[in-house]
Amino acid sequence: MASDWRSKEGEPSPAQTRARAAGLAKAAEPVQPPPDKTLVDKKEAAAAAKTPSVRRSWRGHAADLFSFLLLVLGSMTFCLLVGIAAYAAWESWGRALWIARIGPPPF
């Protein structure tokens, strides 16, 4: 048996438990269901349809293309640097460690 405050009181009777549960249920406020999201989406779609669409100039498209090219160039450079670092690590100590622990290197 536990030796804390719960063991001193003993277990409450079922009538006390039911009375406490009923009091807690009455004290709880009824929860409002969230608004229907489809109605909100319809309102937003109607508001978006009312705003005129702005045509983008060729400069905007060129800027997007340039941004994409810089992104690709940067990611390729990063991959190349990771590959060079892996090769340098293999040549400096990886091959010797492989030979000492495992046997002849695979490459």
C-alpha positions in Angstrom: 0.0 0.0 0.0 1.2 3.5 -0.7 2.4 5.6 2.2 1.3 9.0 1.0 -1.8 11.2 1.4 -4.0 8.8 -0.6 -3.5 5.9 1.8 -4.7 7.9 4.8 -8.1 8.7 3.3 -9.0 5.4 1.9 -10.9 4.7 -1.4 -14.0 6.9 -1.8 -17.3 5.2 -2.0 -19.0 4.8 -5.4 -21.7 7.3 -4.5 -19.0 10.0 -3.7 -17.3 9.2 -7.0 -20.5 9.5 -9.0 -21.4 12.8 -7.2 -18.0 14.3 -7.9 -18.1 13.2 -11.6 -21.6 14.7 -12.0 -20.4 18.0 -10.5 -17.4 18.1 -12.8 -19.6 17.3 -15.8 -22.0 20.1 -14.9 -19.1 22.6 -14.3 -17.6 21.9 -17.7 -18.7 24.4 -20.4 -20.1 23.0 -23.6 -17.6 23.2 -26.4 -18.5 25.0 -29.6 -17.6 23.0 -32.7 -15.1 24.7 -34.9 -16.5 26.6 -37.9 -16.9 24.7 -41.1 -13.6 25.2 -43.0 -15.3 24.8 -46.3 -17.3 27.9 -45.7 -14.1 29.8 -44.8 -12.4 28.4 -47.9 -15.3 29.5 -50.1 -15.2 33.0 -48.7 -11.5 33.3 -49.3 -11.8 31.9 -52.8 -14.5 34.4 -53.6 -12.4 37.2 -52.3 -9.4 36.0 -54.3 -11.5 35.8 -57.5 -12.5 39.5 -57.0 -8.9 40.7 -57.0 -7.5 41.2 -60.5 -4.6 39.0 -61.4 -1.3 40.9 -62.0 0.6 39.8 -65.1 4.3 39.4 -64.4 6.8 41.0 -66.7 9.7 39.2 -68.4 12.0 40.5 -65.7 10.1 38.6 -63.1 10.4 35.4 -65.0 14.1 36.0 -65.7 14.6 36.7 -62.0 12.9 33.4 -61.1 15.1 31.5 -63.7 18.2 33.2 -62.4 17.3 32.3 -58.8 16.7 28.7 -59.8 20.1 28.5 -61.6 21.9 29.9 -58.6 20.1 27.3 -56.4 21.2 24.5 -58.6 24.7 25.8 -58.9 25.0 26.1 -55.1 23.7 22.6 -54.5 26.0 21.1 -57.1 28.9 23.0 -55.5 28.0 21.7 -52.1 27.8 18.1 -53.3 31.2 18.5 -55.0 32.8 19.8 -51.8 31.3 16.9 -49.8 32.8 14.5 -52.3 36.2 16.1 -52.3 36.2 16.0 -48.5 35.2 12.3 -48.4 38.0 11.5 -50.9 40.5 13.5 -48.9 39.5 11.7 -45.7 39.8 8.3 -47.4 43.2 9.1 -48.8 44.6 10.6 -45.6 43.6 8.0 -43.0 40.6 6.0 -44.2 42.6 3.6 -46.4 45.3 3.0 -43.7 42.6 2.4 -41.1 40.8 0.0 -43.5 43.9 -2.0 -44.2 44.8 -2.2 -40.4 41.4 -3.3 -39.3 39.7 -5.1 -42.2 42.1 -6.1 -44.9 42.8 -5.0 -48.4 40.7 -1.9 -49.4 37.9 -2.3 -51.9 38.9 0.6 -54.0 
